[in-house]
Amino acid sequence: MTRTPLPTALLLALAPAFAVAGDAGNAYRQVEGGDFRSSVRFEEATRVVRVASFSLMERPVSNRDFSGFLARQPQWRRDRIPAVFASPGYLSHWTGADAPGDGVDPDAPVTHVNWYAADAYCRARQARLPRFVEWEYAAAADATRRDARRDAAWRMRQVNDGTPHALDAAPDAPANAYGIHGLHGAHWEWSEDFASLLGDGDRRGQQDGDALRYCGATAMSFNDPGDYGVVKRFVLLSALQPAATLGNLGFRCARSTP
């Protein structure tokens, strides 16, 4: 089952002719590319992929950031978003249509944002959502090592990714070796190519009486099923539709290196 996001031309029709060049208070960190043994088997015969250099936001997009975006592009407010891009949970935790309100931390990662809105936010900043392998590549780093995946204890702690007990959940958790915060945090994050993240063993749509069996079956398409942070994220994103929203799903933007 492949889910194809709406055409780029339709998304761009919602954007103004100009783009906002900066990301105030959220710097981009350079990630030098290289050969990478991904835990995901993107192609049956390929275990090592070449990741081009790119830059990634230091932190996820916050409620404050997204509120500023809505001020510039009000067509993405929950009370104005076109029905084709709408979803029932979109920004449902905010008090107002254009601002989070007193009950929501303005500096916390924005959640309840669907793929369409996340994609539009990044496009407005002359950026894009990161590809899954780019997130995986950057998230392989701990505070001192650019690839810490041989550290079994560090990897085991990633079983808490997406929860308040995650490795990087605390606001003061240290950045990784690239200077990036929260890749193993309390919030999942959209990827640009989430719609293509289907494993060879995916079982969705089969009437076998066990809707959760696809999780284990999909993991069989991994080079390393023990890479818990990657497996959990892959399973989550591969199950979503572009209009979906979750209370622990946010995003950050990336830029290709010229």
Phi and psi restraints in degrees (value plus and minus 20) as a CYANA .aco file:
   2 THR   PHI    -127.6   -87.6
   2 THR   PSI     110.0   150.0
   3 ARG   PHI    -126.1   -86.1
   3 ARG   PSI     100.4   140.4
   4 THR   PHI    -122.5   -82.5
   4 THR   PSI      95.4   135.4
   5 PRO   PHI     -78.6   -38.6
   5 PRO   PSI     140.7   180.7
   6 LEU   PHI     -80.3   -40.3
   6 LEU   PSI     133.8   173.8
   7 PRO   PHI     -77.3   -37.3
   7 PRO   PSI     127.2   167.2
   8 THR   PHI     -76.9   -36.9
   8 THR   PSI     -59.0   -19.0
   9 ALA   PHI     -80.2   -40.2
   9 ALA   PSI     -57.0   -17.0
  10 LEU   PHI     -90.5   -50.5
  10 LEU   PSI     -58.9   -18.9
  11 LEU   PHI     -85.3   -45.3
  11 LEU   PSI     -61.8   -21.8
  12 LEU   PHI     -87.3   -47.3
  12 LEU   PSI     -43.3    -3.3
  13 ALA   PHI     -85.4   -45.4
  13 ALA   PSI     -40.5    -0.5
  14 LEU   PHI    -108.6   -68.6
  14 LEU   PSI     -27.4    12.6
  15 ALA   PHI    -120.3   -80.3
  15 ALA   PSI     127.2   167.2
  16 PRO   PHI     -91.8   -51.8
  16 PRO   PSI     152.5   192.5
  17 ALA   PHI     -92.1   -52.1
  17 ALA   PSI     -36.9     3.1
  18 PHE   PHI    -127.7   -87.7
  18 PHE   PSI     143.3   183.3
  19 ALA   PHI    -145.7  -105.7
  19 ALA   PSI     129.6   169.6
  20 VAL   PHI    -107.1   -67.1
  20 VAL   PSI     100.5   140.5
  21 ALA   PHI     -97.9   -57.9
  21 ALA   PSI     -52.3   -12.3
  22 GLY   PHI    -123.3   -83.3
  22 GLY   PSI     147.2   187.2
  23 ASP   PHI    -149.9  -109.9
  23 ASP   PSI      65.6   105.6
  24 ALA   PHI     -77.3   -37.3
  24 ALA   PSI     107.6   147.6
  25 GLY   PHI      56.2    96.2
  25 GLY   PSI     -14.7    25.3
  26 ASN   PHI    -159.8  -119.8
  26 ASN   PSI      66.8   106.8
  27 ALA   PHI     -90.6   -50.6
  27 ALA   PSI     137.2   177.2
  28 TYR   PHI    -115.1   -75.1
  28 TYR   PSI     117.3   157.3
  29 ARG   PHI    -129.6   -89.6
  29 ARG   PSI     114.3   154.3
  30 GLN   PHI     -94.4   -54.4
  30 GLN   PSI     114.8   154.8
  31 VAL   PHI    -140.7  -100.7
  31 VAL   PSI      90.0   130.0
  32 GLU   PHI     -92.2   -52.2
  32 GLU   PSI     109.0   149.0
  33 GLY   PHI     -97.0   -57.0
  33 GLY   PSI    -199.9  -159.9
  34 GLY   PHI     147.2   187.2
  34 GLY   PSI    -198.9  -158.9
  35 ASP   PHI     -92.6   -52.6
  35 ASP   PSI     119.6   159.6
  36 PHE   PHI    -163.0  -123.0
  36 PHE   PSI     108.1   148.1
  37 ARG   PHI    -106.2   -66.2
  37 ARG   PSI      72.2   112.2
  38 SER   PHI     -88.7   -48.7
  38 SER   PSI     127.2   167.2
  39 SER   PHI     -96.8   -56.8
  39 SER   PSI     -32.6     7.4
  40 VAL   PHI    -116.8   -76.8
  40 VAL   PSI     113.7   153.7
  41 ARG   PHI    -108.5   -68.5
  41 ARG   PSI      65.5   105.5
  42 PHE   PHI     -85.8   -45.8
  42 PHE   PSI     -54.2   -14.2
  43 GLU   PHI    -153.9  -113.9
  43 GLU   PSI     126.1   166.1
  44 GLU   PHI     -74.6   -34.6
  44 GLU   PSI     -59.3   -19.3
  45 ALA   PHI    -117.8   -77.8
  45 ALA   PSI     -15.5    24.5
  46 THR   PHI    -135.2   -95.2
  46 THR   PSI     100.8   140.8
  47 ARG   PHI    -128.4   -88.4
  47 ARG   PSI     -49.4    -9.4
  48 VAL   PHI    -128.3   -88.3
  48 VAL   PSI     109.0   149.0
  49 VAL   PHI    -138.6   -98.6
  49 VAL   PSI     135.9   175.9
  50 ARG   PHI    -117.6   -77.6
  50 ARG   PSI      99.6   139.6
  51 VAL   PHI    -123.3   -83.3
  51 VAL   PSI     100.8   140.8
  52 ALA   PHI     -94.0   -54.0
  52 ALA   PSI     133.3   173.3
  53 SER   PHI     -81.0   -41.0
  53 SER   PSI     124.3   164.3
  54 PHE   PHI    -175.2  -135.2
  54 PHE   PSI     152.1   192.1
  55 SER   PHI    -142.7  -102.7
  55 SER   PSI     129.8   169.8
  56 LEU   PHI    -153.8  -113.8
  56 LEU   PSI     122.4   162.4
  57 MET   PHI     -74.8   -34.8
  57 MET   PSI     118.3   158.3
  58 GLU   PHI     -80.8   -40.8
  58 GLU   PSI     -56.0   -16.0
  59 ARG   PHI    -156.2  -116.2
  59 ARG   PSI     141.2   181.2
  60 PRO   PHI     -82.6   -42.6
  60 PRO   PSI     137.3   177.3
  61 VAL   PHI     -83.4   -43.4
  61 VAL   PSI     112.6   152.6
  62 SER   PHI    -114.7   -74.7
  62 SER   PSI     149.2   189.2
  63 ASN   PHI     -77.6   -37.6
  63 ASN   PSI     -60.3   -20.3
  64 ARG   PHI     -83.6   -43.6
  64 ARG   PSI     -64.6   -24.6
  65 ASP   PHI     -79.2   -39.2
  65 ASP   PSI     -65.9   -25.9
  66 PHE   PHI     -91.1   -51.1
  66 PHE   PSI     -52.5   -12.5
  67 SER   PHI     -83.0   -43.0
  67 SER   PSI     -60.3   -20.3
  68 GLY   PHI     -83.2   -43.2
  68 GLY   PSI     -58.4   -18.4
  69 PHE   PHI     -81.7   -41.7
  69 PHE   PSI     -62.8   -22.8
  70 LEU   PHI     -85.3   -45.3
  70 LEU   PSI     -50.8   -10.8
  71 ALA   PHI     -85.5   -45.5
  71 ALA   PSI     -53.1   -13.1
  72 ARG   PHI    -107.8   -67.8
  72 ARG   PSI     -49.5    -9.5
  73 GLN   PHI    -151.4  -111.4
  73 GLN   PSI      52.2    92.2
  74 PRO   PHI     -84.1   -44.1
  74 PRO   PSI     -31.5     8.5
  75 GLN   PHI     -84.9   -44.9
  75 GLN   PSI     -33.4     6.6
  76 TRP   PHI    -117.0   -77.0
  76 TRP   PSI     -16.2    23.8
  77 ARG   PHI     -83.0   -43.0
  77 ARG   PSI     133.4   173.4
  78 ARG   PHI     -86.4   -46.4
  78 ARG   PSI     -43.0    -3.0
  79 ASP   PHI    -112.1   -72.1
  79 ASP   PSI     -19.5    20.5
  80 ARG   PHI    -149.5  -109.5
  80 ARG   PSI     -32.0     8.0
  81 ILE   PHI     -80.1   -40.1
  81 ILE   PSI     111.4   151.4
  82 PRO   PHI     -77.4   -37.4
  82 PRO   PSI     127.1   167.1
  83 ALA   PHI     -77.3   -37.3
  83 ALA   PSI     -52.1   -12.1
  84 VAL   PHI     -85.5   -45.5
  84 VAL   PSI     -43.8    -3.8
  85 PHE   PHI    -125.1   -85.1
  85 PHE   PSI     -23.2    16.8
  86 ALA   PHI     -99.8   -59.8
  86 ALA   PSI     138.2   178.2
  87 SER   PHI    -171.1  -131.1
  87 SER   PSI     126.7   166.7
  88 PRO   PHI     -76.5   -36.5
  88 PRO   PSI     -55.3   -15.3
  89 GLY   PHI    -109.7   -69.7
  89 GLY   PSI     -18.1    21.9
  90 TYR   PHI     -79.0   -39.0
  90 TYR   PSI      95.9   135.9
  91 LEU   PHI      31.5    71.5
  91 LEU   PSI      12.0    52.0
  92 SER   PHI     -89.4   -49.4
  92 SER   PSI     -38.1     1.9
  93 HIS   PHI    -106.8   -66.8
  93 HIS   PSI     -27.2    12.8
  94 TRP   PHI    -100.4   -60.4
  94 TRP   PSI     124.5   164.5
  95 THR   PHI     -88.9   -48.9
  95 THR   PSI     -63.4   -23.4
  96 GLY   PHI    -131.8   -91.8
  96 GLY   PSI     149.0   189.0
  97 ALA   PHI     -93.6   -53.6
  97 ALA   PSI     -40.3    -0.3
  98 ASP   PHI    -143.2  -103.2
  98 ASP   PSI     -18.1    21.9
  99 ALA   PHI    -172.7  -132.7
  99 ALA   PSI     128.3   168.3
 100 PRO   PHI     -88.9   -48.9
 100 PRO   PSI     -50.3   -10.3
 101 GLY   PHI      69.2   109.2
 101 GLY   PSI     154.5   194.5
 102 ASP   PHI     -88.0   -48.0
 102 ASP   PSI     -44.3    -4.3
 103 GLY   PHI    -104.0   -64.0
 103 GLY   PSI     -20.3    19.7
 104 VAL   PHI    -142.9  -102.9
 104 VAL   PSI     109.8   149.8
 105 ASP   PHI     -85.0   -45.0
 105 ASP   PSI      97.8   137.8
 106 PRO   PHI     -84.5   -44.5
 106 PRO   PSI     -43.2    -3.2
 107 ASP   PHI    -115.3   -75.3
 107 ASP   PSI     -23.0    17.0
 108 ALA   PHI     -95.8   -55.8
 108 ALA   PSI     134.8   174.8
 109 PRO   PHI     -77.4   -37.4
 109 PRO   PSI     115.8   155.8
 110 VAL   PHI     -90.4   -50.4
 110 VAL   PSI     117.4   157.4
 111 THR   PHI    -148.5  -108.5
 111 THR   PSI    -194.2  -154.2
 112 HIS   PHI      34.1    74.1
 112 HIS   PSI      16.2    56.2
 113 VAL   PHI    -135.5   -95.5
 113 VAL   PSI     107.9   147.9
 114 ASN   PHI    -102.8   -62.8
 114 ASN   PSI     153.8   193.8
 115 TRP   PHI     -82.5   -42.5
 115 TRP   PSI     -58.8   -18.8
 116 TYR   PHI     -78.8   -38.8
 116 TYR   PSI     -67.4   -27.4
 117 ALA   PHI     -90.0   -50.0
 117 ALA   PSI     -59.0   -19.0
 118 ALA   PHI     -83.0   -43.0
 118 ALA   PSI     -62.8   -22.8
 119 ASP   PHI     -82.6   -42.6
 119 ASP   PSI     -62.9   -22.9
 120 ALA   PHI     -84.6   -44.6
 120 ALA   PSI     -59.5   -19.5
 121 TYR   PHI     -78.8   -38.8
 121 TYR   PSI     -69.1   -29.1
 122 CYS   PHI     -86.3   -46.3
 122 CYS   PSI     -59.7   -19.7
 123 ARG   PHI     -80.9   -40.9
 123 ARG   PSI     -57.9   -17.9
 124 ALA   PHI     -86.2   -46.2
 124 ALA   PSI     -36.1     3.9
 125 ARG   PHI    -129.8   -89.8
 125 ARG   PSI       4.0    44.0
 126 GLN   PHI      33.1    73.1
 126 GLN   PSI      22.9    62.9
 127 ALA   PHI    -157.4  -117.4
 127 ALA   PSI    -186.8  -146.8
 128 ARG   PHI    -174.3  -134.3
 128 ARG   PSI     147.3   187.3
 129 LEU   PHI     -92.6   -52.6
 129 LEU   PSI     126.0   166.0
 130 PRO   PHI     -90.5   -50.5
 130 PRO   PSI     128.7   168.7
 131 ARG   PHI     -94.6   -54.6
 131 ARG   PSI     136.2   176.2
 132 PHE   PHI     -77.3   -37.3
 132 PHE   PSI     -63.7   -23.7
 133 VAL   PHI     -88.1   -48.1
 133 VAL   PSI     -48.2    -8.2
 134 GLU   PHI     -87.9   -47.9
 134 GLU   PSI     -63.3   -23.3
 135 TRP   PHI     -79.9   -39.9
 135 TRP   PSI     -67.2   -27.2
 136 GLU   PHI     -79.7   -39.7
 136 GLU   PSI     -61.4   -21.4
 137 TYR   PHI     -82.8   -42.8
 137 TYR   PSI     -68.6   -28.6
 138 ALA   PHI     -88.8   -48.8
 138 ALA   PSI     -54.0   -14.0
 139 ALA   PHI     -98.4   -58.4
 139 ALA   PSI     -26.5    13.5
 140 ALA   PHI     -93.9   -53.9
 140 ALA   PSI     -31.4     8.6
 141 ALA   PHI    -109.4   -69.4
 141 ALA   PSI     122.4   162.4
 142 ASP   PHI    -123.9   -83.9
 142 ASP   PSI    -180.9  -140.9
 143 ALA   PHI     -87.2   -47.2
 143 ALA   PSI     -42.4    -2.4
 144 THR   PHI    -146.2  -106.2
 144 THR   PSI     -37.7     2.3
 145 ARG   PHI    -140.2  -100.2
 145 ARG   PSI     118.5   158.5
 146 ARG   PHI     -98.6   -58.6
 146 ARG   PSI     -36.7     3.3
 147 ASP   PHI    -161.9  -121.9
 147 ASP   PSI      78.3   118.3
 148 ALA   PHI    -122.2   -82.2
 148 ALA   PSI      -4.9    35.1
 149 ARG   PHI     -90.5   -50.5
 149 ARG   PSI     -32.3     7.7
 150 ARG   PHI    -102.0   -62.0
 150 ARG   PSI     -26.2    13.8
 151 ASP   PHI    -104.8   -64.8
 151 ASP   PSI      80.7   120.7
 152 ALA   PHI     -82.1   -42.1
 152 ALA   PSI     -57.4   -17.4
 153 ALA   PHI     -86.6   -46.6
 153 ALA   PSI     -61.7   -21.7
 154 TRP   PHI     -83.1   -43.1
 154 TRP   PSI     -62.9   -22.9
 155 ARG   PHI     -86.0   -46.0
 155 ARG   PSI     -59.6   -19.6
 156 MET   PHI     -82.5   -42.5
 156 MET   PSI     -53.3   -13.3
 157 ARG   PHI     -87.6   -47.6
 157 ARG   PSI     -36.8     3.2
 158 GLN   PHI     -94.4   -54.4
 158 GLN   PSI     -26.3    13.7
 159 VAL   PHI     -82.5   -42.5
 159 VAL   PSI     -39.2     0.8
 160 ASN   PHI    -111.6   -71.6
 160 ASN   PSI     -16.7    23.3
 161 ASP   PHI     -73.6   -33.6
 161 ASP   PSI     121.2   161.2
 162 GLY   PHI      63.1   103.1
 162 GLY   PSI     -12.3    27.7
 163 THR   PHI    -149.3  -109.3
 163 THR   PSI     146.2   186.2
 164 PRO   PHI     -83.2   -43.2
 164 PRO   PSI     -32.7     7.3
 165 HIS   PHI    -117.3   -77.3
 165 HIS   PSI      -8.6    31.4
 166 ALA   PHI     -83.8   -43.8
 166 ALA   PSI     138.1   178.1
 167 LEU   PHI     -73.7   -33.7
 167 LEU   PSI     -61.6   -21.6
 168 ASP   PHI    -130.3   -90.3
 168 ASP   PSI       4.0    44.0
 169 ALA   PHI     -90.2   -50.2
 169 ALA   PSI     -54.4   -14.4
 170 ALA   PHI     -88.4   -48.4
 170 ALA   PSI     118.9   158.9
 171 PRO   PHI     -77.1   -37.1
 171 PRO   PSI     -48.2    -8.2
 172 ASP   PHI    -117.6   -77.6
 172 ASP   PSI      -5.2    34.8
 173 ALA   PHI     -81.5   -41.5
 173 ALA   PSI     121.0   161.0
 174 PRO   PHI     -87.3   -47.3
 174 PRO   PSI     134.4   174.4
 175 ALA   PHI     -90.5   -50.5
 175 ALA   PSI     141.1   181.1
 176 ASN   PHI    -103.0   -63.0
 176 ASN   PSI    -193.5  -153.5
 177 ALA   PHI     -83.5   -43.5
 177 ALA   PSI     -38.0     2.0
 178 TYR   PHI    -111.5   -71.5
 178 TYR   PSI     -24.5    15.5
 179 GLY   PHI      66.1   106.1
 179 GLY   PSI       0.0    40.0
 180 ILE   PHI    -125.7   -85.7
 180 ILE   PSI     115.8   155.8
 181 HIS   PHI    -124.6   -84.6
 181 HIS   PSI     126.9   166.9
 182 GLY   PHI      57.7    97.7
 182 GLY   PSI      -2.8    37.2
 183 LEU   PHI     -89.3   -49.3
 183 LEU   PSI     -44.9    -4.9
 184 HIS   PHI    -135.3   -95.3
 184 HIS   PSI      38.1    78.1
 185 GLY   PHI    -122.9   -82.9
 185 GLY   PSI    -186.1  -146.1
 186 ALA   PHI     -99.7   -59.7
 186 ALA   PSI     -23.2    16.8
 187 HIS   PHI    -147.3  -107.3
 187 HIS   PSI     116.3   156.3
 188 TRP   PHI     -94.5   -54.5
 188 TRP   PSI     150.0   190.0
 189 GLU   PHI    -161.2  -121.2
 189 GLU   PSI     120.6   160.6
 190 TRP   PHI     -83.1   -43.1
 190 TRP   PSI     129.2   169.2
 191 SER   PHI    -137.2   -97.2
 191 SER   PSI     135.3   175.3
 192 GLU   PHI     -80.3   -40.3
 192 GLU   PSI     -58.5   -18.5
 193 ASP   PHI    -125.5   -85.5
 193 ASP   PSI       5.9    45.9
 194 PHE   PHI     -74.3   -34.3
 194 PHE   PSI     -52.0   -12.0
 195 ALA   PHI     -88.6   -48.6
 195 ALA   PSI     -34.1     5.9
 196 SER   PHI    -123.8   -83.8
 196 SER   PSI     -13.4    26.6
 197 LEU   PHI    -107.5   -67.5
 197 LEU   PSI      48.5    88.5
 198 LEU   PHI    -137.9   -97.9
 198 LEU   PSI     106.9   146.9
 199 GLY   PHI     -99.0   -59.0
 199 GLY   PSI     140.9   180.9
 200 ASP   PHI     -81.4   -41.4
 200 ASP   PSI     -49.3    -9.3
 201 GLY   PHI    -116.3   -76.3
 201 GLY   PSI      -4.9    35.1
 202 ASP   PHI     -80.5   -40.5
 202 ASP   PSI     114.4   154.4
 203 ARG   PHI    -135.2   -95.2
 203 ARG   PSI     -13.2    26.8
 204 ARG   PHI     -82.2   -42.2
 204 ARG   PSI     121.4   161.4
 205 GLY   PHI      74.1   114.1
 205 GLY   PSI     -31.2     8.8
 206 GLN   PHI    -109.5   -69.5
 206 GLN   PSI     114.3   154.3
 207 GLN   PHI    -107.7   -67.7
 207 GLN   PSI      50.0    90.0
 208 ASP   PHI    -125.2   -85.2
 208 ASP   PSI     -13.0    27.0
 209 GLY   PHI      58.6    98.6
 209 GLY   PSI     -13.8    26.2
 210 ASP   PHI    -159.6  -119.6
 210 ASP   PSI      73.9   113.9
 211 ALA   PHI     -87.3   -47.3
 211 ALA   PSI     -38.5     1.5
 212 LEU   PHI    -115.0   -75.0
 212 LEU   PSI     -19.8    20.2
 213 ARG   PHI     -85.5   -45.5
 213 ARG   PSI     -43.3    -3.3
 214 TYR   PHI     -82.9   -42.9
 214 TYR   PSI     -45.7    -5.7
 215 CYS   PHI     -80.1   -40.1
 215 CYS   PSI     -72.5   -32.5
 216 GLY   PHI     -88.4   -48.4
 216 GLY   PSI     -57.5   -17.5
 217 ALA   PHI     -85.2   -45.2
 217 ALA   PSI     -61.5   -21.5
 218 THR   PHI     -82.8   -42.8
 218 THR   PSI     -58.1   -18.1
 219 ALA   PHI     -80.9   -40.9
 219 ALA   PSI     -43.6    -3.6
 220 MET   PHI     -85.4   -45.4
 220 MET   PSI     -36.2     3.8
 221 SER   PHI    -111.3   -71.3
 221 SER   PSI      -7.9    32.1
 222 PHE   PHI    -115.5   -75.5
 222 PHE   PSI     125.5   165.5
 223 ASN   PHI     -89.7   -49.7
 223 ASN   PSI     -49.9    -9.9
 224 ASP   PHI    -161.5  -121.5
 224 ASP   PSI      65.7   105.7
 225 PRO   PHI     -83.1   -43.1
 225 PRO   PSI     -34.1     5.9
 226 GLY   PHI    -104.8   -64.8
 226 GLY   PSI     -19.4    20.6
 227 ASP   PHI    -104.9   -64.9
 227 ASP   PSI      62.9   102.9
 228 TYR   PHI     -80.9   -40.9
 228 TYR   PSI     -61.1   -21.1
 229 GLY   PHI     -81.5   -41.5
 229 GLY   PSI     -59.2   -19.2
 230 VAL   PHI     -94.0   -54.0
 230 VAL   PSI     -64.9   -24.9
 231 VAL   PHI     -80.1   -40.1
 231 VAL   PSI     -66.9   -26.9
 232 LYS   PHI     -82.0   -42.0
 232 LYS   PSI     -63.8   -23.8
 233 ARG   PHI     -86.8   -46.8
 233 ARG   PSI     -61.9   -21.9
 234 PHE   PHI     -80.0   -40.0
 234 PHE   PSI     -67.1   -27.1
 235 VAL   PHI     -82.5   -42.5
 235 VAL   PSI     -63.2   -23.2
 236 LEU   PHI     -82.8   -42.8
 236 LEU   PSI     -74.3   -34.3
 237 LEU   PHI     -84.8   -44.8
 237 LEU   PSI     -56.2   -16.2
 238 SER   PHI     -88.4   -48.4
 238 SER   PSI     -36.0     4.0
 239 ALA   PHI    -113.3   -73.3
 239 ALA   PSI     -25.1    14.9
 240 LEU   PHI    -113.9   -73.9
 240 LEU   PSI     136.3   176.3
 241 GLN   PHI    -120.5   -80.5
 241 GLN   PSI     137.3   177.3
 242 PRO   PHI     -83.5   -43.5
 242 PRO   PSI     -42.6    -2.6
 243 ALA   PHI    -109.4   -69.4
 243 ALA   PSI     -20.1    19.9
 244 ALA   PHI     -89.2   -49.2
 244 ALA   PSI     129.8   169.8
 245 THR   PHI    -155.1  -115.1
 245 THR   PSI     128.7   168.7
 246 LEU   PHI    -158.3  -118.3
 246 LEU   PSI     133.1   173.1
 247 GLY   PHI     -91.7   -51.7
 247 GLY   PSI     -31.2     8.8
 248 ASN   PHI    -146.4  -106.4
 248 ASN   PSI      11.4    51.4
 249 LEU   PHI    -144.0  -104.0
 249 LEU   PSI      95.4   135.4
 250 GLY   PHI    -143.8  -103.8
 250 GLY   PSI    -166.7  -126.7
 251 PHE   PHI    -188.8  -148.8
 251 PHE   PSI     145.0   185.0
 252 ARG   PHI    -162.4  -122.4
 252 ARG   PSI     145.6   185.6
 253 CYS   PHI    -126.9   -86.9
 253 CYS   PSI     138.8   178.8
 254 ALA   PHI    -151.7  -111.7
 254 ALA   PSI     142.3   182.3
 255 ARG   PHI    -157.3  -117.3
 255 ARG   PSI     117.6   157.6
 256 SER   PHI     -92.8   -52.8
 256 SER   PSI     125.5   165.5
 257 THR   PHI    -102.8   -62.8
 257 THR   PSI     105.2   145.2
